[in-house]
Amino acid sequence: MKMAIVSSYSESCGNAAFTKVLHDSIEFFHKEIDVEVIELDLTLLQSIDRIVRVKADKHINDICKKLKTFDVVNIQMEAGLYGTLPHDIVRRFNRLVSANEVTSVSLHSPRLISTQSGARSGIKKLLRLNIKGGIQDLLGDKYRNIHITVNKKIIKSTINNRARIIVHTSRAQKQIKDFFGFERVTVHPLKLVGADYISNAKTLSNLVDKAGLLDNDILIGMFGYLSAYKGHIDALKALKLLPKNYKLLIFGRQHPQSLKSNGLVDPYLQSLVNIVTADKYLINRVLFMGELNEQDFLDVVSGVDVAWLPYYENGQDGSGIASICLDLCPRVLCSSSFAFDELFKLVSYKNVMRFDIGNILEMNLKTKIILGGEALEKPYGEENKYNLKTQAEAYVNELTI
C-alpha cells in the first residue's frame, strides 16, 4: 500500500522535522505501507510575485496529479507552507484536499476563536489620542482574525471533501465539533523523538569544554528558532536573579523565513544581543550555541540540567520543541500558555514545573526547586498512552480498518 505525506521536508522547520519522524515511524510500525513525502517548494509557494505565484499554482497542480496514485494521503496543514496571501493558501489547499478520496489533514494551528482582542484596546488608545498604539492594536487584531478566517475555510473544505482531521488537543477537537458539527477528528499530541534514538552524553560535554564552562556550572537550555513568543527576554531577566554559575545555553538560530535581503540583522536577534552585551551580569553567562544536526540536538536536550520553555501565547496547539524537551530532559520549566494546558490534559509528565507567563520571580524560584531534587529516570510521561506507535496508527487509520 502507498501513502503520501504532503509537507515541507528538506527545509529547516518544525513541519519538516515532524514529517521525517512520522515517515520513519509509519514505515517502522507498518512495514506493509510504503510512505513517500511529497515535498512542497516553499520558494515558489511563499512568493507574492505574480509570475512566481502562477508557477506555484502549477506546482500544486502537479502534486495533485501525483496524489491520485496513492492509497491514502496526509496533508500537513500549516498555512504558511502553502502561501503568503490568504486567497492563495485556501485555493491551493482546496485543490490538494480534493485530489484523493482517502485523505487526512493535520491541523497544527487550528485556532477558531481569538483568545485576545486588540480591537477594544485599540479603540481606547485612539480615544486617548494614542494614534500609533491604537492602529497597531487594531492591525494586530485584524491579522489574528485573518488567521482564524483561513482556518475556518480550510476546515470547511476538509469536511466538504470528506477528509479526516488530525489535531493535537482535545480543545481543537471540541471547537471543530462545536463550530461545524464534525466528528471525524483524531487527537494525538506531537511525538518527535525517533524510535532509534540513543542519547550520547559526550555531545554536550564536548560543547561545554570548547565553550570554556566549568564543572560546577548549572546548564539551562533553550531550544529552537529565535522567536519573540519563546520568551528569551524573560529568560535573560530570570537568569540575572540566579547565582553566577547558572549559565543559559541558547541552541537554535533565527528562522530562515526571517532572513532579509536588506543587509540588516533580525530585530529580535539584535535586541537579545544588545541586552546581553550591555549587561555585565549576563555577558559571560549567556551562550548562543547555534543550530545543531538532529542527533546532536536531541543529545543536548537530554544533557542540560534544566530546559526552559517560557513561551507566550501565540495560538499554536502544539510545540515540537516542547514535546522533545518533555520526552528527553529530566527537568523542564514551562509557562502557563494554553498549548501546555491542553497538552497536560492528555499526558501527565513527572519532570515538569510551571510558572505564569512573564513571571521571572517564579521562574527563578521554580528553577531552584526543580534542581533541588534528583534527576528522574525515563520515561517522564505516559508512554503507554501516546507514543510513536500510536501516532503512526493515527495517520494510517484508513488503511488498517
C-alpha positions as CSV (number, residue, x, y, z in Angstrom):
1,M,0.0,0.0,0.0
2,K,1.2,3.5,-0.8
3,M,0.8,6.6,1.4
4,A,1.7,10.2,0.6
5,I,2.5,12.9,3.1
6,V,2.3,16.5,1.7
7,S,4.7,18.7,3.7
8,S,7.9,20.7,3.8
9,Y,10.8,18.2,4.1
10,S,14.3,19.3,3.3
11,E,13.7,22.8,4.8
12,S,14.9,23.7,8.3
13,C,11.5,23.9,10.0
14,G,9.3,22.2,12.6
15,N,6.9,20.7,10.0
16,A,9.8,19.1,8.1
17,A,11.3,17.6,11.3
18,F,7.9,16.2,12.3
19,T,7.3,14.8,8.8
20,K,10.6,12.9,8.9
21,V,9.7,11.3,12.3
22,L,6.2,10.5,11.0
23,H,7.5,9.0,7.8
24,D,10.1,6.8,9.5
25,S,7.7,5.6,12.3
26,I,4.9,4.6,9.9
27,E,7.3,2.5,7.8
28,F,8.8,1.1,11.0
29,F,5.5,0.0,12.6
30,H,3.6,-0.7,9.3
31,K,6.1,-2.4,7.0
32,E,3.3,-3.1,4.6
33,I,2.9,0.6,3.9
34,D,5.3,2.5,1.6
35,V,5.4,6.1,2.6
36,E,6.5,8.9,0.3
37,V,6.9,12.6,1.2
38,I,5.6,14.9,-1.5
39,E,7.7,18.0,-0.8
40,L,6.3,21.5,-1.0
41,D,8.5,24.0,-2.8
42,L,8.4,26.9,-0.3
43,T,10.4,29.2,-2.6
44,L,7.6,29.1,-5.1
45,L,4.6,28.9,-2.7
46,Q,5.6,31.7,-0.3
47,S,6.3,34.3,-3.1
48,I,3.9,37.2,-3.7
49,D,5.3,37.9,-7.1
50,R,2.6,37.4,-9.7
51,I,4.6,35.3,-12.1
52,V,6.1,33.1,-9.4
53,R,2.6,32.6,-8.0
54,V,1.5,31.2,-11.3
55,K,4.4,28.7,-11.2
56,A,3.4,27.9,-7.6
57,D,-0.1,27.0,-8.7
58,K,1.3,24.7,-11.3
59,H,3.5,23.1,-8.7
60,I,0.3,22.4,-6.6
61,N,-1.5,21.0,-9.7
62,D,1.4,18.7,-10.4
63,I,1.3,17.4,-6.8
64,C,-2.5,16.8,-7.1
65,K,-1.9,14.6,-10.2
66,K,0.6,12.6,-8.2
67,L,-1.7,12.2,-5.2
68,K,-4.3,10.4,-7.2
69,T,-1.9,7.4,-7.5
70,F,-1.8,6.8,-3.7
71,D,-4.0,4.6,-1.5
72,V,-4.1,7.3,1.3
73,V,-2.9,10.9,1.6
74,N,-2.0,13.1,4.6
75,I,-1.7,16.8,4.3
76,Q,0.4,18.7,6.9
77,M,-1.5,21.9,7.2
78,E,0.4,24.9,8.4
79,A,-1.0,27.9,6.5
80,G,2.4,29.5,5.8
81,L,3.5,26.4,3.9
82,Y,1.0,27.0,1.1
83,G,1.4,30.7,0.5
84,T,1.6,34.2,1.9
85,L,-1.7,35.6,0.7
86,P,-4.8,34.1,2.3
87,H,-6.5,33.6,-1.0
88,D,-3.6,31.6,-2.3
89,I,-3.4,29.4,0.8
90,V,-7.1,28.5,0.7
91,R,-7.2,27.9,-3.1
92,R,-4.2,25.7,-3.1
93,F,-5.4,23.7,-0.2
94,N,-8.8,23.2,-1.8
95,R,-7.0,21.5,-4.8
96,L,-4.9,19.3,-2.6
97,V,-7.6,18.0,-0.3
98,S,-9.9,17.1,-3.2
99,A,-7.1,15.2,-5.1
100,N,-7.6,11.9,-3.4
101,E,-10.8,10.5,-1.8
102,V,-8.9,8.9,1.1
103,T,-7.2,11.9,2.8
104,S,-6.4,13.2,6.3
105,V,-5.4,16.7,7.2
106,S,-3.2,17.5,10.2
107,L,-4.0,20.9,11.6
108,H,-1.1,22.3,13.6
109,S,-2.6,25.7,14.4
110,P,-6.4,25.3,14.2
111,R,-7.5,28.2,16.4
112,L,-11.1,29.2,15.6
113,I,-11.6,31.6,18.5
114,S,-9.4,34.6,19.2
115,T,-8.1,34.4,22.8
116,Q,-7.5,38.2,22.9
117,S,-8.9,41.2,21.2
118,G,-6.9,44.2,20.1
119,A,-10.0,46.0,18.9
120,R,-11.1,47.1,22.4
121,S,-7.6,48.3,23.5
122,G,-7.0,49.9,20.1
123,I,-10.2,52.0,20.3
124,K,-9.3,53.0,23.8
125,K,-5.9,54.2,22.7
126,L,-7.4,56.1,19.8
127,L,-9.8,57.9,22.2
128,R,-6.8,58.8,24.3
129,L,-5.1,60.2,21.1
130,N,-2.5,57.4,21.2
131,I,-2.8,57.1,17.4
132,K,0.2,54.9,16.7
133,G,-0.6,52.4,19.6
134,G,-4.3,52.3,18.6
135,I,-3.6,51.5,15.0
136,Q,-1.0,48.8,15.9
137,D,-3.6,47.1,18.2
138,L,-6.3,47.2,15.5
139,L,-4.0,45.9,12.8
140,G,-2.8,43.1,15.1
141,D,-6.4,42.2,15.8
142,K,-7.2,42.2,12.1
143,Y,-4.2,39.9,11.4
144,R,-5.4,37.4,14.1
145,N,-8.8,37.4,12.5
146,I,-7.4,36.7,9.1
147,H,-5.7,33.6,10.5
148,I,-8.9,32.4,12.0
149,T,-10.8,33.1,8.8
150,V,-8.3,31.0,6.9
151,N,-8.6,28.2,9.4
152,K,-12.4,28.1,9.1
153,K,-12.2,27.9,5.3
154,I,-9.6,25.2,5.5
155,I,-11.8,23.1,7.8
156,K,-14.9,23.7,5.7
157,S,-13.1,22.5,2.7
158,T,-11.8,19.4,4.6
159,I,-15.3,18.5,5.7
160,N,-16.8,19.1,2.2
161,N,-14.2,16.6,0.8
162,R,-15.0,14.0,3.5
163,A,-11.4,14.0,4.8
164,R,-10.4,13.2,8.3
165,I,-8.9,15.8,10.6
166,I,-5.9,15.2,13.0
167,V,-5.3,17.7,15.8
168,H,-3.0,17.8,18.8
169,T,-5.5,18.8,21.6
170,S,-9.0,18.0,22.8
171,R,-9.8,21.7,22.7
172,A,-9.2,21.8,19.0
173,Q,-11.4,18.7,18.6
174,K,-14.2,20.3,20.6
175,Q,-14.1,23.6,18.7
176,I,-14.3,21.8,15.3
177,K,-17.3,19.8,16.6
178,D,-19.0,22.9,18.1
179,F,-18.5,25.1,15.0
180,F,-19.0,22.5,12.3
181,G,-20.7,19.5,13.9
182,F,-17.9,17.4,12.5
183,E,-17.0,14.2,14.4
184,R,-14.1,12.6,12.3
185,V,-11.4,14.3,14.3
186,T,-8.5,12.4,15.8
187,V,-6.5,13.8,18.7
188,H,-2.8,12.9,19.2
189,P,-0.1,15.1,20.8
190,L,3.2,15.6,18.9
191,K,5.9,13.0,19.2
192,L,9.2,13.8,17.6
193,V,11.9,11.6,19.1
194,G,12.6,8.7,16.7
195,A,12.4,5.1,17.9
196,D,16.1,4.6,17.1
197,Y,17.4,7.5,19.1
198,I,20.1,6.7,21.7
199,S,21.5,9.6,23.8
200,N,25.2,10.5,23.7
201,A,26.3,12.4,26.8
202,K,29.6,13.3,25.1
203,T,27.9,15.7,22.7
204,L,27.1,18.3,25.3
205,S,30.3,17.7,27.4
206,N,32.4,18.4,24.3
207,L,30.5,21.6,23.5
208,V,30.7,22.7,27.2
209,D,34.5,22.1,27.2
210,K,35.0,24.1,24.0
211,A,32.9,26.9,25.4
212,G,35.1,27.1,28.5
213,L,32.4,26.3,31.0
214,L,33.2,24.8,34.4
215,D,32.3,21.6,36.1
216,N,30.1,23.3,38.7
217,D,28.1,25.3,36.2
218,I,24.4,24.7,36.1
219,L,23.3,24.4,32.4
220,I,19.9,25.8,31.4
221,G,18.8,25.1,27.9
222,M,16.5,26.9,25.5
223,F,15.9,25.4,22.1
224,G,14.6,26.1,18.6
225,Y,14.2,29.2,16.4
226,L,14.7,32.6,17.9
227,S,11.2,33.9,18.1
228,A,9.7,36.5,20.4
229,Y,6.9,34.2,21.7
230,K,9.5,31.8,23.1
231,G,10.3,34.3,25.9
232,H,14.1,34.8,25.6
233,I,13.9,38.2,27.1
234,D,12.2,36.9,30.2
235,A,14.8,34.2,30.4
236,L,17.6,36.8,30.4
237,K,15.9,38.7,33.2
238,A,15.3,35.5,35.2
239,L,19.0,34.4,34.8
240,K,20.2,37.7,36.4
241,L,18.4,36.6,39.6
242,L,20.1,33.2,39.7
243,P,23.6,32.5,41.1
244,K,26.5,33.2,38.7
245,N,27.3,29.6,38.0
246,Y,23.9,29.2,36.3
247,K,24.5,29.5,32.5
248,L,22.0,29.9,29.8
249,L,22.7,27.9,26.6
250,I,20.6,29.0,23.6
251,F,20.5,26.3,20.9
252,G,19.0,27.5,17.7
253,R,19.1,30.2,15.1
254,Q,16.8,32.8,13.6
255,H,14.0,31.4,11.5
256,P,15.1,31.1,7.8
257,Q,11.9,32.9,6.8
258,S,13.0,35.9,8.8
259,L,16.1,36.4,6.7
260,K,16.0,39.6,4.8
261,S,17.9,40.8,1.7
262,N,18.3,44.3,3.1
263,G,21.6,43.5,4.9
264,L,20.1,44.2,8.3
265,V,20.2,42.0,11.4
266,D,16.9,40.5,12.5
267,P,15.4,43.0,15.0
268,Y,14.6,40.3,17.7
269,L,18.0,38.7,17.5
270,Q,19.6,42.2,17.7
271,S,17.6,43.0,20.8
272,L,18.8,39.9,22.5
273,V,22.4,40.6,21.6
274,N,22.1,44.2,22.8
275,I,20.7,43.1,26.2
276,V,23.4,40.5,26.8
277,T,26.4,42.7,25.7
278,A,25.2,45.7,27.7
279,D,24.9,43.8,31.0
280,K,27.9,42.7,33.0
281,Y,25.8,40.1,34.8
282,L,24.9,38.4,31.5
283,I,27.8,38.8,29.1
284,N,29.7,35.6,30.2
285,R,26.6,33.6,31.2
286,V,24.6,33.6,28.0
287,L,25.9,31.4,25.2
288,F,24.4,31.4,21.7
289,M,25.2,27.8,20.7
290,G,23.7,27.9,17.2
291,E,21.9,25.2,15.2
292,L,22.8,21.6,15.6
293,N,22.1,18.5,13.5
294,E,19.2,16.3,14.6
295,Q,21.3,13.8,16.6
296,D,23.3,16.4,18.4
297,F,20.2,18.5,19.1
298,L,18.5,15.6,20.9
299,D,21.7,14.9,22.8
300,V,21.9,18.4,24.2
301,V,18.2,18.4,25.2
302,S,18.9,15.2,27.1
303,G,22.0,16.6,28.7
304,V,21.2,20.0,30.1
305,D,20.3,20.3,33.8
306,V,17.0,22.0,33.1
307,A,15.1,23.1,30.0
308,W,13.3,26.5,30.0
309,L,10.1,26.9,27.9
310,P,8.9,30.4,28.9
311,Y,6.5,30.6,25.9
312,Y,4.0,33.3,25.4
313,E,0.5,32.5,24.0
314,N,0.7,32.5,20.2
315,G,-2.3,30.4,19.1
316,Q,-0.4,27.2,18.4
317,D,-1.8,23.9,19.7
318,G,1.4,22.0,19.7
319,S,5.2,22.7,20.1
320,G,7.7,20.2,18.7
321,I,10.4,21.7,20.9
322,A,8.3,21.3,24.0
323,S,7.5,17.7,23.1
324,I,11.2,16.8,22.7
325,C,12.1,18.5,25.9
326,L,9.4,16.8,27.9
327,D,10.4,13.4,26.5
328,L,14.1,13.8,26.9
329,C,15.1,16.4,29.5
330,P,14.9,15.3,33.2
331,R,13.8,18.7,34.4
332,V,11.5,21.1,32.4
333,L,10.1,24.5,33.3
334,C,7.3,25.7,31.1
335,S,4.9,28.6,31.1
336,S,1.1,28.6,31.6
337,S,0.3,29.0,27.9
338,F,-2.8,27.4,26.5
339,A,-0.8,24.9,24.5
340,F,0.8,23.5,27.6
341,D,-2.6,23.5,29.4
342,E,-4.0,21.3,26.7
343,L,-1.0,19.0,26.4
344,F,-1.1,18.2,30.1
345,K,-4.8,17.3,29.9
346,L,-3.8,14.5,27.6
347,V,-0.4,13.4,29.1
348,S,0.8,13.6,32.7
349,Y,4.6,14.4,32.9
350,K,6.6,13.9,36.1
351,N,9.6,16.0,35.1
352,V,7.8,19.4,34.7
353,M,7.0,22.5,36.8
354,R,5.1,25.5,35.5
355,F,5.0,29.3,36.0
356,D,2.9,32.2,34.9
357,I,3.9,33.8,31.6
358,G,6.4,36.6,32.2
359,N,6.8,36.0,35.9
360,I,10.6,35.9,36.2
361,L,10.4,35.7,40.0
362,E,8.5,32.5,39.8
363,M,10.9,31.2,37.1
364,N,13.8,31.9,39.5
365,L,12.2,30.1,42.4
366,K,10.9,27.1,40.4
367,T,14.3,26.6,38.8
368,K,15.9,26.3,42.2
369,I,13.2,24.0,43.4
370,I,13.3,21.6,40.5
371,L,17.1,21.5,40.6
372,G,17.0,20.7,44.3
373,G,15.6,17.3,43.5
374,E,17.2,14.3,41.9
375,A,17.0,13.9,38.2
376,L,14.2,11.5,37.3
377,E,14.5,8.5,35.0
378,K,12.7,7.9,31.7
379,P,10.0,7.7,30.7
380,Y,8.9,11.0,32.0
381,G,5.4,10.9,30.5
382,E,2.8,8.2,30.0
383,E,4.4,6.4,27.1
384,N,1.8,3.6,27.2
385,K,-0.9,6.2,26.3
386,Y,0.7,8.3,23.5
387,N,3.9,7.2,21.7
388,L,5.4,6.9,18.2
389,K,3.4,3.8,17.5
390,T,0.0,5.3,18.5
391,Q,0.9,8.4,16.4
392,A,1.7,6.3,13.4
393,E,-1.6,4.4,13.8
394,A,-3.5,7.7,14.0
395,Y,-2.2,8.5,10.5
396,V,-2.8,5.1,8.8
397,N,-6.3,4.7,10.3
398,E,-8.0,4.3,6.9
399,L,-5.5,1.6,5.7
400,T,-5.8,-0.5,8.9
401,I,-9.5,-0.5,9.5
